[in-house]
Amino acid sequence: MTPSVIHSLKYFLTASSGVPNFPEFVYVGLVDEHLMLHYDSNTKRAEPKQAWMSRVTEEDPQYLKRNTEVSKFNQHVSVVNIDILKKRFNYGFDGEDFLSYDLETESWVAPRQQAVPTKHRNDMLEWSIGIATNVYVDFEAHPCRESGSAPTTT
């Protein structure tokens, strides 16, 4: 039996508006701080960024298509949210944290007053808590977890 090795899994979504030479939306996945998945509004497709990801896509042929569709949905939501933020901040936002999720208290945290309406909305939506916590549950079965070593950059 191969001993389990614990890895970290993080996803980052970045939405922007009016930034020259930068995509309007970028979604990346990292394992142990190594980029493993990338989507942006210019290419409009999820792309693997690690050699070991070929095993994932062989075992799950719909993986990239599914991540592309999820990313397109997130892109649409992010564009709408950017418009909402522009109105709330009167077009002046400095890029600091807007909203985060605290796994210990299982609650959304609004570090700025303008984020409070979004925090309240998310607190009422049970699925939003599921999104924030299920990433950790789903990662338990990820193939790189079984490999016994950290992924390498390609």
Backbone as CSV, one residue per row, in Angstrom:
resi,resn,N_x,N_y,N_z,CA_x,CA_y,CA_z,C_x,C_y,C_z
1,MET,0.842,-1.181,0.000,0.000,0.000,0.000,0.886,1.244,0.000
2,THR,0.597,2.153,-0.889,1.344,3.404,-1.000,0.842,4.380,0.058
3,PRO,1.770,4.966,0.821,1.326,5.937,1.831,0.753,7.184,1.160
4,SER,-0.255,7.764,1.785,-0.859,8.987,1.252,0.060,10.177,1.488
5,VAL,0.067,11.043,0.517,0.798,12.296,0.625,-0.224,13.412,0.483
6,ILE,-0.148,14.377,1.353,-1.100,15.477,1.306,-0.552,16.594,0.430
7,HIS,-1.400,17.063,-0.479,-1.070,18.162,-1.376,-2.055,19.298,-1.138
8,SER,-1.701,20.478,-1.580,-2.636,21.596,-1.512,-3.258,21.796,-2.891
9,LEU,-4.506,22.219,-2.902,-5.227,22.523,-4.135,-5.875,23.890,-3.970
10,LYS,-5.570,24.789,-4.890,-6.129,26.141,-4.834,-6.632,26.512,-6.218
11,TYR,-7.744,27.237,-6.244,-8.267,27.802,-7.480,-8.365,29.308,-7.308
12,PHE,-7.992,30.037,-8.343,-8.083,31.487,-8.324,-8.848,31.948,-9.556
13,LEU,-9.796,32.840,-9.337,-10.540,33.479,-10.407,-10.208,34.956,-10.360
14,THR,-9.826,35.499,-11.488,-9.507,36.918,-11.564,-10.352,37.546,-12.660
15,ALA,-11.111,38.540,-12.283,-11.911,39.281,-13.250,-11.408,40.715,-13.275
16,SER,-11.371,41.274,-14.459,-10.892,42.645,-14.592,-11.734,43.373,-15.631
17,SER,-11.564,44.659,-15.653,-12.301,45.471,-16.621,-11.405,46.608,-17.084
18,GLY,-11.210,46.678,-18.384,-10.460,47.794,-18.945,-8.960,47.737,-18.705
19,VAL,-8.400,46.561,-18.424,-6.960,46.437,-18.217,-6.327,46.082,-19.563
20,PRO,-5.489,46.953,-20.109,-4.892,46.690,-21.419,-4.022,45.428,-21.407
21,ASN,-4.101,44.658,-22.467,-3.272,43.468,-22.679,-3.420,42.419,-21.576
22,PHE,-4.587,42.350,-20.959,-4.847,41.349,-19.927,-6.257,40.823,-20.136
23,PRO,-6.437,39.492,-20.071,-7.776,38.937,-20.285,-8.780,39.463,-19.261
24,GLU,-10.018,39.576,-19.690,-11.088,40.027,-18.807,-11.318,39.043,-17.654
25,PHE,-11.031,37.754,-17.893,-11.248,36.717,-16.892,-10.156,35.657,-16.996
26,VAL,-9.613,35.258,-15.838,-8.607,34.193,-15.774,-8.982,33.271,-14.617
27,TYR,-8.921,31.970,-14.876,-9.213,30.954,-13.864,-8.046,29.970,-13.876
28,VAL,-7.396,29.797,-12.736,-6.263,28.867,-12.670,-6.429,27.925,-11.484
29,GLY,-5.896,26.728,-11.638,-5.842,25.754,-10.550,-4.387,25.454,-10.254
30,LEU,-4.040,25.386,-8.972,-2.675,25.082,-8.558,-2.673,23.898,-7.595
31,VAL,-1.707,23.021,-7.773,-1.455,21.943,-6.820,-0.060,22.186,-6.268
32,ASP,0.039,22.284,-4.968,1.325,22.565,-4.314,2.023,23.769,-4.941
33,GLU,1.229,24.799,-5.211,1.717,26.061,-5.781,2.200,25.937,-7.230
34,HIS,1.936,24.799,-7.877,2.296,24.611,-9.286,1.032,24.729,-10.138
35,LEU,1.098,25.556,-11.169,-0.024,25.733,-12.077,-0.352,24.408,-12.753
36,MET,-1.610,23.962,-12.642,-1.985,22.699,-13.284,-3.117,22.864,-14.285
37,LEU,-3.883,23.965,-14.188,-4.999,24.196,-15.099,-5.123,25.697,-15.335
38,HIS,-5.397,26.074,-16.592,-5.512,27.494,-16.937,-6.650,27.694,-17.931
39,TYR,-7.454,28.715,-17.685,-8.502,29.161,-18.603,-8.449,30.682,-18.618
40,ASP,-8.652,31.271,-19.791,-8.827,32.721,-19.814,-9.821,33.101,-20.900
41,SER,-10.303,34.322,-20.804,-11.338,34.795,-21.713,-10.839,34.991,-23.140
42,ASN,-9.539,34.983,-23.355,-9.006,35.081,-24.719,-9.031,33.726,-25.424
43,THR,-8.558,32.678,-24.747,-8.518,31.343,-25.370,-9.864,30.638,-25.277
44,LYS,-10.628,30.930,-24.238,-11.941,30.335,-23.990,-11.907,28.810,-23.883
45,ARG,-10.808,28.276,-23.319,-10.758,26.823,-23.081,-9.824,26.529,-21.904
46,ALA,-10.182,25.515,-21.148,-9.340,25.051,-20.045,-8.209,24.221,-20.632
47,GLU,-7.002,24.484,-20.153,-5.825,23.783,-20.671,-5.000,23.239,-19.514
48,PRO,-4.580,21.964,-19.630,-3.719,21.391,-18.584,-2.326,21.996,-18.682
49,LYS,-1.673,22.173,-17.535,-0.351,22.792,-17.511,0.711,21.907,-16.857
50,GLN,0.370,20.662,-16.557,1.320,19.714,-15.973,1.266,18.412,-16.761
51,ALA,2.403,17.750,-16.902,2.451,16.480,-17.627,1.541,15.439,-16.984
52,TRP,1.481,15.415,-15.646,0.665,14.417,-14.977,-0.830,14.619,-15.221
53,MET,-1.218,15.787,-15.718,-2.629,16.034,-16.021,-3.118,15.166,-17.183
54,SER,-2.203,14.636,-17.995,-2.619,13.746,-19.086,-3.290,12.494,-18.519
55,ARG,-2.834,12.044,-17.349,-3.464,10.889,-16.695,-4.894,11.225,-16.272
56,VAL,-5.071,12.439,-15.780,-6.405,12.885,-15.366,-7.339,12.915,-16.572
57,THR,-6.880,13.485,-17.681,-7.742,13.610,-18.861,-7.966,12.265,-19.546
58,GLU,-7.024,11.324,-19.413,-7.241,9.973,-19.944,-8.307,9.250,-19.131
59,GLU,-8.249,9.382,-17.818,-9.216,8.721,-16.939,-10.581,9.393,-16.988
60,ASP,-10.611,10.673,-17.295,-11.854,11.432,-17.361,-11.827,12.288,-18.623
61,PRO,-12.210,11.701,-19.776,-12.118,12.425,-21.055,-12.922,13.717,-21.102
62,GLN,-13.914,13.884,-20.242,-14.740,15.096,-20.225,-14.187,16.174,-19.295
63,TYR,-13.056,15.894,-18.629,-12.504,16.807,-17.621,-12.284,18.216,-18.183
64,LEU,-11.599,18.334,-19.305,-11.305,19.661,-19.859,-12.559,20.346,-20.381
65,LYS,-13.446,19.578,-21.021,-14.700,20.164,-21.503,-15.529,20.678,-20.327
66,ARG,-15.612,19.883,-19.253,-16.375,20.283,-18.081,-15.770,21.538,-17.438
67,ASN,-14.442,21.573,-17.311,-13.783,22.740,-16.726,-13.898,23.966,-17.623
68,THR,-13.922,23.763,-18.930,-14.134,24.877,-19.850,-15.528,25.456,-19.656
69,GLU,-16.537,24.594,-19.571,-17.912,25.067,-19.386,-18.085,25.770,-18.040
70,VAL,-17.511,25.208,-16.976,-17.578,25.840,-15.656,-16.891,27.208,-15.701
71,SER,-15.746,27.272,-16.372,-15.007,28.528,-16.475,-15.787,29.575,-17.264
72,LYS,-16.449,29.149,-18.344,-17.266,30.091,-19.119,-18.407,30.637,-18.272
73,PHE,-19.027,29.768,-17.479,-20.093,30.214,-16.578,-19.533,31.210,-15.565
74,ASN,-18.397,30.859,-14.936,-17.766,31.755,-13.961,-17.360,33.081,-14.600
75,GLN,-16.940,33.027,-15.853,-16.587,34.247,-16.570,-17.818,35.148,-16.701
76,HIS,-18.927,34.569,-17.097,-20.157,35.344,-17.242,-20.561,35.967,-15.906
77,VAL,-20.552,35.166,-14.853,-20.918,35.661,-13.521,-19.961,36.769,-13.091
78,SER,-18.683,36.591,-13.374,-17.682,37.588,-12.978,-17.875,38.911,-13.697
79,VAL,-18.238,38.871,-14.977,-18.488,40.103,-15.728,-19.674,40.844,-15.108
80,VAL,-20.711,40.100,-14.755,-21.871,40.717,-14.100,-21.450,41.289,-12.750
81,ASN,-20.653,40.528,-11.991,-20.212,40.999,-10.676,-19.324,42.235,-10.769
82,ILE,-18.501,42.308,-11.796,-17.666,43.507,-12.001,-18.565,44.726,-12.194
83,ASP,-19.627,44.557,-12.965,-20.556,45.671,-13.166,-21.206,46.090,-11.845
84,ILE,-21.566,45.095,-11.011,-22.144,45.397,-9.695,-21.126,46.149,-8.839
85,LEU,-19.878,45.674,-8.827,-18.835,46.334,-8.034,-18.590,47.765,-8.492
86,LYS,-18.602,47.967,-9.797,-18.406,49.320,-10.316,-19.453,50.267,-9.745
87,LYS,-20.692,49.781,-9.661,-21.761,50.621,-9.116,-21.587,50.831,-7.613
88,ARG,-21.238,49.771,-6.878,-21.091,49.891,-5.419,-19.907,50.767,-5.029
89,PHE,-18.823,50.688,-5.803,-17.618,51.444,-5.476,-17.509,52.715,-6.301
90,ASN,-18.563,53.037,-7.049,-18.536,54.215,-7.895,-17.304,54.201,-8.800
91,TYR,-17.016,53.035,-9.376,-15.912,52.801,-10.305,-14.528,52.930,-9.680
92,GLY,-14.430,52.928,-8.368,-13.118,53.040,-7.741,-12.864,51.889,-6.777
93,PHE,-12.205,50.831,-7.222,-11.880,49.682,-6.369,-10.393,49.401,-6.503
94,ASP,-9.708,49.222,-5.371,-8.250,49.100,-5.387,-7.730,47.670,-5.500
95,GLY,-8.606,46.689,-5.667,-8.157,45.311,-5.845,-7.906,44.553,-4.564
96,GLU,-8.181,45.139,-3.401,-8.000,44.421,-2.143,-9.073,43.345,-2.023
97,ASP,-8.909,42.451,-1.028,-9.884,41.390,-0.824,-11.285,41.966,-0.722
98,PHE,-12.202,41.317,-1.409,-13.593,41.748,-1.364,-14.416,40.805,-0.485
99,LEU,-14.214,39.501,-0.656,-14.972,38.506,0.086,-14.119,37.259,0.207
100,SER,-14.145,36.621,1.361,-13.413,35.369,1.546,-14.268,34.408,2.350
101,TYR,-13.836,33.142,2.400,-14.576,32.129,3.145,-13.677,31.574,4.234
102,ASP,-14.168,31.569,5.465,-13.424,31.061,6.610,-13.855,29.622,6.859
103,LEU,-12.942,28.663,6.586,-13.270,27.243,6.740,-13.515,26.860,8.197
104,GLU,-12.846,27.514,9.127,-13.019,27.177,10.547,-14.411,27.540,11.042
105,THR,-14.885,28.726,10.697,-16.209,29.154,11.159,-17.305,28.818,10.153
106,GLU,-16.893,28.341,8.976,-17.823,28.033,7.879,-18.742,29.208,7.595
107,SER,-18.101,30.362,7.402,-18.879,31.561,7.112,-18.114,32.470,6.153
108,TRP,-18.859,33.288,5.447,-18.279,34.269,4.550,-17.828,35.481,5.352
109,VAL,-16.724,36.092,4.935,-16.160,37.243,5.628,-16.125,38.414,4.645
110,ALA,-16.685,39.531,5.067,-16.713,40.739,4.242,-15.800,41.784,4.875
111,PRO,-14.557,41.914,4.394,-13.630,42.868,4.995,-13.946,44.330,4.665
112,ARG,-14.818,44.552,3.709,-15.183,45.914,3.318,-16.695,46.066,3.364
113,GLN,-17.165,47.230,3.714,-18.605,47.484,3.841,-19.352,47.172,2.547
114,GLN,-18.732,47.454,1.406,-19.405,47.228,0.126,-19.651,45.740,-0.139
115,ALA,-18.958,44.844,0.571,-19.115,43.399,0.370,-20.216,42.798,1.243
116,VAL,-20.730,43.564,2.189,-21.728,43.030,3.125,-22.970,42.488,2.416
117,PRO,-23.540,43.183,1.416,-24.707,42.592,0.733,-24.397,41.234,0.091
118,THR,-23.210,41.095,-0.475,-22.820,39.817,-1.082,-22.630,38.757,-0.008
119,LYS,-22.030,39.122,1.119,-21.862,38.185,2.234,-23.213,37.666,2.693
120,HIS,-24.170,38.580,2.906,-25.509,38.193,3.357,-26.185,37.270,2.346
121,ARG,-26.055,37.592,1.067,-26.637,36.732,0.029,-26.023,35.342,0.089
122,ASN,-24.687,35.258,0.161,-24.011,33.963,0.204,-24.343,33.185,1.472
123,ASP,-24.483,33.878,2.601,-24.845,33.201,3.847,-26.194,32.504,3.734
124,MET,-27.111,33.075,2.940,-28.445,32.488,2.779,-28.457,31.346,1.765
125,LEU,-27.451,31.282,0.903,-27.404,30.262,-0.139,-26.525,29.100,0.299
126,GLU,-27.143,27.986,0.678,-26.369,26.841,1.162,-25.378,26.338,0.115
127,TRP,-25.714,26.445,-1.176,-24.812,25.965,-2.206,-23.502,26.740,-2.234
128,SER,-23.515,28.010,-1.805,-22.270,28.789,-1.827,-21.274,28.239,-0.809
129,ILE,-21.783,27.749,0.319,-20.912,27.135,1.312,-20.386,25.811,0.778
130,GLY,-21.237,25.080,0.059,-20.806,23.829,-0.560,-19.681,24.037,-1.556
131,ILE,-19.753,25.100,-2.326,-18.690,25.406,-3.286,-17.385,25.659,-2.557
132,ALA,-17.446,26.425,-1.482,-16.231,26.783,-0.752,-15.606,25.580,-0.059
133,THR,-16.413,24.619,0.393,-15.865,23.498,1.159,-15.648,22.246,0.326
134,ASN,-16.396,22.044,-0.748,-16.280,20.810,-1.516,-14.964,20.669,-2.256
135,VAL,-14.293,21.760,-2.547,-12.989,21.673,-3.200,-12.064,20.792,-2.377
136,TYR,-12.100,20.925,-1.075,-11.238,20.132,-0.215,-11.666,18.676,-0.190
137,VAL,-12.961,18.413,-0.207,-13.455,17.041,-0.218,-13.122,16.369,-1.543
138,ASP,-13.392,17.032,-2.656,-13.145,16.455,-3.968,-11.671,16.161,-4.201
139,PHE,-10.794,16.944,-3.614,-9.364,16.770,-3.831,-8.849,15.454,-3.245
140,GLU,-9.539,14.907,-2.261,-9.087,13.668,-1.627,-8.883,12.555,-2.646
141,ALA,-9.666,12.499,-3.695,-9.580,11.417,-4.676,-8.747,11.779,-5.899
142,HIS,-8.107,12.930,-5.890,-7.345,13.379,-7.062,-6.153,12.457,-7.315
143,PRO,-5.878,12.080,-8.585,-4.794,11.143,-8.892,-3.414,11.550,-8.382
144,CYS,-3.105,12.844,-8.333,-1.766,13.226,-7.882,-1.594,12.928,-6.407
145,ARG,-2.699,12.832,-5.673,-2.631,12.503,-4.253,-2.056,11.115,-4.068
146,GLU,-2.323,10.212,-5.005,-1.876,8.827,-4.913,-0.420,8.653,-5.350
147,SER,0.119,9.632,-6.044,1.438,9.451,-6.644,2.569,9.452,-5.637
148,GLY,2.348,10.027,-4.461,3.376,10.030,-3.437,4.411,11.125,-3.597
149,SER,4.241,11.983,-4.593,5.193,13.084,-4.753,4.480,14.297,-5.317
150,ALA,5.083,15.419,-5.111,4.504,16.657,-5.610,4.625,16.693,-7.127
151,PRO,3.679,17.303,-7.796,3.752,17.444,-9.242,4.935,18.309,-9.646
152,THR,5.397,18.118,-10.852,6.500,18.923,-11.356,6.006,19.839,-12.440
153,THR,6.677,20.941,-12.607,6.293,21.914,-13.622,6.771,21.449,-14.983
154,THR,5.904,21.617,-15.994,6.268,21.243,-17.364,6.776,22.441,-18.108
